[in-house]
Amino acid sequence: MQFDRKDYSNDDLLRLYEGLVKPRLIEEKMLILLRQGKVSKWFSGIGQEAISVGSTLALQPDEYILPLHRNLGVFTCRQLPLAQLFAQWQGKKTGFTKGRDRSFHFGTNEHHIVGMISHLGPQLAVADGIALANKLDNEGKVTVVYSGDGGASEGDFHEGLNVAAVWQLPVIFIVENNGYGLSTPSNEQFRHGYFINKGPAYGIEAVQVDGNNILEVYDTVRRLAEDLRQNPRPVLLEALTFRMRGHEEASGTKYVPQELFDEWAQKDPVENYERFLMEQGVLDEEAKQRYRRTIKDEIDEAWRVVFDMPEVTADTQEEVADMYRPFQAHDQTPAADAASTERRYVDAISDGLRQSMERFPELVLMGQDIAEYGGVFKITDGFVQQFGKGRVRNTPLCESAIIGTGLGLSIKGKKAMVEMQFADFVTCGFNQIVNNLAKSHYRWGQNADVVVRMPTGAGSAAGPFHSQSNEAWFVHTPGLKVVYPATPYDAKGLLAAAIEDPNPVIYFEHKMLYRSISGPVPNDYYTLPIGQARLAREGSELSIITYGMGVHWAAKLAEEMQLDCDILDLRTLLPWDEAAVRRTVEKTGRVIILHEDTLTGGIGGEIGAWIAEHCFTSLDAPIQRVASLDSAIPFAPALENNFLANARLRECVEKMLAY
């Protein structure tokens, strides 16, 4: 292995040496502890340390790095306290996730690290978001994110690189090409040969380095970072290396030909660099042993501290509370005499979004066709002229990357609104929502200040892929808030509240309400409380609990049948208003739960079960659910009308009143 020290000083070279040895010695200790049964699992990066160490030391300390589970050198070079790092691995309360996650599944803003989730690829988009914030604020910073050769097969790899290329974001995408994805060799993963072949297809620079050569990695990343700070753009950096241990220790390495181990053992990054330093007279045997003794003593002391720590004990209240960043909303209810304008539902949403953009200069809007075109429903029409292309951003067709970018913006203290062109398309970004946005605060205290707007619902004969009601998917996910307004007044106030809230909010807006209903909407900025239902109609014989289009179906039927009924508009589905549900149930004793979503697994089942548990003695009749058919949504109007819950509402009301 050839090393070119260029003009680096002895101190520079020794700094790299210390950075390289520390993770190797920690790894060797971990293998001993694993055999002793003192740790449960370990993902080894032995043989790959030069990539993590070289790239980390080449950056400025306040530039973000997004590592994977073989990048121990990132954490040690950023000087994380070893006792806290080891406590993280052991699931102790003093770890970075309070025992809630393991390995490197955590972040720390203090050290400018954002750790992985097990799905690997989504972190590339988070890096895009951090880099976008850097670029918008002219900070002159670079972000580094890692991918393995196996994980690079995921769609998130494509999306992350493509967005960075289109937006010219200062991200260095490092692919650690070690030849295997777990046990699957490269020739069963891809056909492109080397990852540098991908760069030109995205219109970005691609560079290849010997990933076992610490000096080559360090010099390359340092040079690229200096350039990208001045000329923001992405770079794909392929680091050729080899994994000398199993994917994780239990999986072994029998699937790897012995000759590969023999070949790569000669390229060991620690041994070769150590030999080079000694040949250069920069390091001698005494200094080498001194470095190792000092590091080993630090490691042993940290483990002694961690093994003496008590096991974590569960606090149910804390576990539930930590799903969300604490936030005390200061609801700004408009004054009774505040000036109002008759606005359509769609215009109320647009007004709330525009005023939020004025109120929060850190708010960035992202979505397909939302800039000059104004979005397919014209909600952001004119926003580019007022707020500029930096904050109102057309995106490629890549829901996953854009939602992940929203989390990256949050890490840098910004707010993000992501518009799904149709709620149906959120499936392409589902992982980012339920595993990244929803779990981030619980895992490591980083909130996801992201609102995902979801044009939803049927009634326009648009068929199975533009008409679905998918709110129940997200109501089932702790860490999210789910809002679904039924009126123009609520639409504006709840959208403003969702944007103010630092937690991730999934905001549903029914497409068929956009231009079909109007109402007085205050001209000034205002918010409404998330989690509080609204009594849309008052009566004493029956309660219809609903939301969204269901509110209007129920109101129309109540007028036609002259019903003496409560219509409770939930408005928020997570958290939903248990107190308001209890009040209406105790008042009427007869309950119908109505929603446009399909019956099985719908929100009506959850609310009905809660009523049965908590209000059973108040019931005068069995709880009834009215929902859409358990089928996909058909295209033909006659079929669609038959599918929708409204087709069965009258019959259910008559049955309930006759009970």
Secondary structure, 3 states (H helix, E strand, C coil): CCCCCCCCCHHHHHHHHHHHHHHHHHHHHHHHHHHCCCCCCCCCCCCCHHHHHHHHHCCCCCCCEECCCCCHHHHHHCCCCHHHHHHHHCCCCCCCCCCCCCCCCCEEHHHCEECCCCCCCCHHHHHHHHHHHHHHCCCCCCEEEEEECCHHHCHHHHHHHHHHHHHCCCEEEEEEECCEECCEEHHHCCCCCCHHHCHHHHCCEEEEEECCCHHHHHHHHHHHHHHHHHCCCCEEEEEECCCCCCCCHHHCCCCCCHHHHHHHHCCCHHHHHHHHHHHCCCCCHHHHHHHHHHHHHHHHHHHHHHHCCCCCCCCHHHHHHCCCCCCCCCCCCCCCCCCEEEEEHHHHHHHHHHHHHHHCCCEEEEECCCCCCCCCCCCCCCHHHHHCCCCEEECCCCHHHHHHHHHHHHHCCCEEEEECCCHHHHHHHHHHHHHHHHHHHHHHCCCCCEEEEEEECCCCCCCCCCCCCCHHHHHCCCCCEEECCCCHHHHHHHHHHHHHCCCCEEEEEEHHHCCCCEEEEECCCCCCCCCCCEEEECCCCEEEEECCHHHHHHHHHHHHHCCCEEEEECCEEECCCHHHHHHHHHHHCCEEEEEEEECCCCHHHHHHHHHHHHCHHHCCCCCEEEEECCCCCCCCHHHHHHHCHHHHHHHHHHHHHHC
